[in-house]
Amino acid sequence: MLYRWWLAQRPSAMVRPTTTRTVPGRVPVVPDEDFTVLADDGYRLHGSIWHGAGDGPVVVIHAATAVRARYYARFAAWLSGRGCTVLTFDYRGIGQSRHGPLRGLQAGWTHWGALDAGAVQAYARSRWPGRPLMAAGHSIGGFALGLAPASVHLTRIVTVGAQFAYWRDYAQGQRLPMYLKWHLIMPLLTRIFGYFPGARLGWLEDVPRGVALDWAGMGPQFETSVTSHLIPADLAVRHGATEARLLAIGLTDDPFGTEAATARLLGYYTKADRTHLRIAPGDLGSPEIGHFAFFHTRFERTLWPLVAAWLLEGQLPENAPGRIVAMSAAGQASGATHP
């Protein structure tokens, strides 16, 4: 019985759609350029760049927890074909930014946001100083990007399934198994091994101890739940520095990015012009989308154009699927409408 339960918790059964054949991190798209940047604490981060034609916006993609940056390569290449220069990067301890054993690595979610995302956003702004700086964030990436000091310069943001894993916000029908997996088993194994051995279990990538314990111990307020090099009062106000136009896309069959979870995240972006769009798989004639499939090429004609329209035009297309469940006063004043 225990073995059968464990199999049911593997990402292919629980998190990623069962019909998906694409595995995070296994995409053949070759970037135009690779780059290396040092975070403020000296940690070396690696990323890739796809150059768009002309002087379009510069977009930094912020990955989900335990997902390599190259998972977003096809999406990045597609977006660069619309005129954006696109950067992806691995957080410390993940993919190309993993240097040696994870045991002993000091890395939590605030390191990923304030230091890692901060370094890449600052790099993008300094390299292309005359071009708009924008961001896309998947899952925790949608929260991490707002911890970066340079996020004050972001003009437009799109998030997908963005939240910070407070367990009471998980989908009701899946809350118990998700709690057991991510808030009991994950921290237990993390304390035993000194990091979370996700790859060995088939649960995406290995994860640094600090990140795993931040996730496992998450409460309703991010700033009081994590172990951080920053004080809670600082963490609580960082997102409020950006006045970007922000589109938060949530999928109705995503057990992490529920309406409540996305609303909780948007509450931190107090000065942003926020629009919360919910899309059901049936809106696209698809059986499922879940937490990961948004970035699969089968949605390049239906979901990906939503991101391009928001980043390039600052609004949703007239034929956009889904329904808007919340919009800030600034968004209403801007004339952004949708059925």
N, C-alpha and C positions, 0 to 999 in steps of 0.2 A: 504493500500500500504506500509506504513512504517513497519507494522508487517511482511509482506511477505518479505520485503528487509532484515529485521533483521534475519529471519529464514534462508535466503540464505547466511548470513555471519557466521552462526554457523560452527565450524570446520568440522563437518561431510560433509557439503556441499561445503566448500570453500577451506579448507586447507588439511584435511585428505581425502584420497580417499573414494569415496562413497561406494565402495564394501567392505571396511575394517570393520571387526567386532571387532577387538582388540582395546580397549580404552587405551590411555596412562595412565600408573600407575596401570593397573589391570592385572598383570602377576603373576602366582603362583610359579615361580621358587624361591627356598629358597637358599640363599647364604651360603657359608661355615662359614662365620664369619662377624660380624658387627664391625664397629670401630667408634671411636669419636676422633676428632682432633680439636684443637683450632687454629683459624686464628691469625695473628699477633696482631689484635686489640682485641683479647679475645673472639671473637664470636665462639660458639660451633657448629661444623658441624658434620653431621652423614653420614655414608656411609656403603657400604657392600663390601665383598671380596669373589671372587671365586678363589680357589687355583688350579693352573695348576700343572701337574706332572713335576718333574725335575727342572732344573734351567733356564727355559724359560724366556722371557721378562716380565716385569711388565707393564701393560697397564692401564692407567687411562682414563675412559670414561667421557667426559664433555658434559652435557645435553644441550638440547635446552631451550630457554626461556619458562617458564610456564609449563615445563614438569618434572614430578618427575623422580628421578633416577631409580626407579624400573621399569619404562617403558623399560629400556635396559637390564633387568635381563635375559631374554631368550638369547639375543645376548651375554651377558657376560658369561653365563654358557656355551654356545656353544664355545666361544673363549677359555675359560679355558680348554675345552676338547681337544684343539689343543696345549696345553702346556704353555699357557700364564697364569700368575696370573693377575686377572682383578679386578679393583676397580671402583665402581660407588659411586657417592655422590650427595647429594642435596645442591644446593646453599642456602645461607642464605635467609630465608623467604619462602622457598619452601619445601614441604613434611616434612621429618623428621628433617629438619633444620629450621623449623618454630617454634619459641618459643613465643607464645602469639600473640596478635593482630599485624597486619602489619602496622596499622596507627602509624606513628612516627618512624618506622624502617629506619635507614640510610643504604640504599642498592641501588647501581647502578650497571651498567654493569662492571665498573672498580673494584668495590668491589668483584663481582663474579669472575673476572679473577685474578687480582693482589693478593687479599687476600684469597679467597676461593679455587680457583684452585691452587694458590700458596701453600697453606697449605697442600693440599692433595698430590700434586706432591712432596713436600719436605718430607712428611710423607712416601710416597712410596720409595723414594730414600734412606732415612735413615733406613728403615726397611729391605730393600733388597739391600744393598750397592754394591754388586758385580754383579748385574744383569742389563741388559739394561733397561732403562726407556723409555717408549713409550706412545703415547697418541692417542685417538680417540675423535673427536669432531663433534657434530651434531648442525647445524644451528649456533647460536651465540657461542656455545661451541667450534667451530673451530677457533673462534677469541679469546675467553676468555682464552683458554689454552696458547696462546702466550703472554698474559699479565703477566703470572706467572714468577717470577724470576728464578724458577727452570727449566723453559722451555729450558734454555741454555743447559741442560743436556739431553734433549730428542734426541734420535737417529733416530726414525721413527715416522711419524704422518700420520693418515688418517682422512680426514674430509668428511662429507656428508652434502650436502646442505648448506655449510658454507658461511656466509655473515653477514653483520651488519645492514641490513634493511634500506638502503638508498632507498627511495621510487622510485626514477627515474630508479632504476635497477630492479624493479618488472616486471613481465611478462607484455608485452604491453596490451594484451587483458583484464587483470585483474587489471591493475594499479589503475584505478579510484576507484572501490569498496574497494580495499585494502587500498588506501590512506584514504578514508572516515572512514574505520573501525579502522585502527591502528594509524592514525596521526591526526584525528579529534575527533572521538567518544571516543577512549581510553584515551587520555589526559583529555578530558572534564570530564569523569566519575572519573578519577583518582583524579582530583582536588576537585571534590565533596565529594568523600568518603575518601580521604587520602591514598588510594591504589587503584589498579585496581581490581574490583571484578569479575575476569574472570570466576571463578567456578559458580557463581550465574547466569551468562549469558550463560553458556555452552561453553565458549571460553577458554578451558583448565583450568589451575590453577589460583588462585589469584596471583597477582604480586605486589611487593613493589613499592611504588610511584616513587622512583628514577629510577628503571629499566624501568617502563612504560614511564616515561618522556624522558629518554635517547633514547628509541626506537622511540617515537613519534617525537622527535626533531632531528632525525639523518639526517646529511647532507653527502656530498661526502667524508668528512674526519672525521674519528671517533674521533680523538684527539681534534678537535675543536668543536665537537657537543655535547659532554657529559658533565655533571656536575661531577667533579671528585676530589678526594683527592690528585690526582697526577697532576703535571703540564703537559700541552700539549706536550712540548718538550720531556718529559720522555715517555709519552704514544706513541709517534710517532716512537720511536726507539726500544721499547721492543721486538717486534716480530723479529727484525733483529738480535737478539742475538743467535737464534737457527740456527744450521747448519744441522738440521735433513733432512732426505729424506721424502718429503711430497707428499702424494697423495690426491688430492682434487677431490672427486667424485660429479658430478652434474647430476641431473635427468632433462631431457628436459621438463617434465611436472610439474616441481616444480616452482610455481610462485614466490617464494622467492629466491631460489638458481639458478638464471639465469646465463648464461655464463658471462654476464657483472658483476653481483654481485660477483661471485666467483673470477673473474679476479681482481676485486677491492680488495678483501681480500688478494689474493695471493701477491699483490703488497706490502703488509706490511712484508711478510716473505722474505726479500731481500737476505739473505744468505742461505736460505734453497734450497735444490735440489727439485724443484717443478715440479709435473706432474698433469695436469688438464685433467681429463677423463669425457666425457659426455656420458650418457647412456640414450637411449630412451626406453620407455616401450616395444615398438615393438621388440627391440633387444632381449627381453626375452620371447616374445609371450604373454606379459601381457597387459591388457587394460590400466592400470595406475599404477603409483608408487607415484608420488607427493612428498610432503615434509616429510612425516612421515613413509611411508610403508616400506622403506628400512630395518627397524629393525623388521618387522613382519616375523614370521617363514616361511611363504610361499616363502621367498626369501633366505632361509638358504642354498640352493644348488646352487644358481645362483649369488647372490650378496655378501653374507657373505664371501665366499672364497676369494674374491678380497681383503678384509681387512686382512684376515689371511696370504695370500701370501705376501702382502706388508710388514706387520709387521714381519713375520718370515723369509722371503727370500729377502725382499727389492726390489721386482719387481712384476709386474702383471703376472698372468698366461698367457700362450700362447693363450688360447682360451677365453680370457676376452672379454666380450661384450663391445660395445660402440666404441668411437673414441677419440683419444687424440687430443685436440685442442691447447694445449700449453705445452711446456716443457722447463725447464731452461737449460742453457748451461751445468750445472753440470749433469743434468739428461741425456742429449744427450751424454755427455762424458762417462757416466757410462754404456752405452750400452742398456739402457732401451728402448725397442721398442714395437710398437703395431700398428696394421693396422690403 
